[in-house]
Amino acid sequence: MSKRLGLSAAILLATCACQSKTSDFEIINGSRNSVFNLTVSDNEKLWRLGNLKPGQSAHFRDNLHGEGGVDISWTIAGHRFKDKGCYHTSGAPAKGQLVITGNSLRFHCL
């Protein structure tokens, strides 16, 4: 019986691993200016993605917590901006592409 229990546990763990809740999106600097201090936040954790020259992109891949749109913050020409990104829930990770267009984001979420 313990072999069956062990096999059942292994199948359950394998199934859970396939249903990843990892959010995966790209943030592109679509402006003519460099972007500084690019961050992503889900109100529990803050990820620092660094700086982007015009046309450069940063790839975000991690687990977001809670529900709602992830906050994206950046600085251009000494001004700090913040906007919402792709919507996420604990059961549906955010996926897509976000483009910084100066003081706002344009996004395509899957």
C-alpha positions in Angstrom: 0.0 0.0 0.0 2.9 2.4 0.7 4.2 1.9 -2.8 0.8 3.0 -4.2 0.7 6.0 -1.9 4.2 6.9 -3.0 3.3 6.6 -6.7 0.1 8.6 -6.2 2.1 11.4 -4.5 4.7 11.4 -7.3 2.0 11.7 -10.0 0.3 14.5 -8.0 3.6 16.4 -7.7 4.3 16.0 -11.4 0.9 17.3 -12.3 1.2 20.3 -10.1 4.6 21.2 -11.6 3.1 21.2 -15.1 0.5 23.8 -14.0 3.0 26.6 -13.4 1.7 29.9 -12.2 4.7 31.8 -13.5 4.0 35.1 -15.1 6.0 35.7 -18.3 6.1 39.0 -20.1 8.5 41.4 -21.9 8.8 45.1 -21.2 10.1 47.2 -24.1 11.4 50.7 -24.1 9.4 52.2 -27.0 10.3 55.8 -26.2 13.1 57.9 -27.5 14.7 58.3 -24.1 16.5 55.9 -21.8 14.4 54.3 -19.0 15.9 54.1 -15.6 15.0 52.1 -12.4 12.4 49.8 -14.1 10.6 47.9 -11.5 7.7 45.4 -11.3 5.6 45.0 -8.1 2.7 42.8 -7.1 2.2 44.7 -3.8 4.0 41.9 -2.0 7.3 41.8 -3.8 9.4 44.2 -5.8 11.6 43.2 -8.8 14.2 45.6 -10.0 14.8 45.1 -13.8 17.4 47.9 -14.2 17.7 50.4 -17.1 16.7 50.2 -20.8 18.1 52.2 -23.7 15.5 53.1 -26.4 14.5 49.9 -28.2 15.9 47.6 -25.5 13.7 45.2 -23.5 13.6 43.4 -20.2 12.1 39.9 -19.7 10.1 39.3 -16.5 9.5 35.7 -15.5 8.5 35.0 -11.9 5.5 34.2 -9.7 3.2 37.1 -8.9 1.0 37.0 -5.7 -2.5 38.1 -5.2 -4.8 39.4 -7.9 -4.9 42.4 -10.1 -2.7 44.3 -12.5 1.0 44.2 -11.7 2.5 47.7 -11.1 5.3 48.8 -13.6 7.4 51.8 -12.6 10.1 53.6 -14.4 11.9 56.9 -14.6 12.4 59.0 -17.8 14.2 62.4 -17.9 14.0 62.6 -14.1 10.3 61.9 -13.8 8.9 58.8 -12.2 5.9 57.0 -13.8 3.8 54.1 -12.8 1.1 52.1 -14.7 -0.7 48.8 -14.5 0.5 45.9 -16.5 -1.2 42.6 -17.5 -3.9 41.4 -15.1 -3.1 38.3 -13.0 -4.9 36.1 -10.6 -3.6 33.3 -8.4 -4.9 30.8 -11.0 -4.1 32.7 -14.2 -0.6 34.1 -14.6 0.1 37.3 -16.6 1.6 36.9 -20.0 2.2 39.4 -22.7 4.2 42.3 -24.0 4.3 45.8 -22.5 5.8 48.8 -24.3 6.8 52.0 -22.4 5.7 54.9 -24.5 7.0 57.8 -22.4 4.7 58.4 -19.5 2.3 55.3 -20.1 2.3 51.7 -21.1 0.8 50.1 -24.1 0.2 46.4 -23.6 -0.9 43.2 -25.2 -1.8 40.6 -22.7 -2.5 36.9 -23.5 
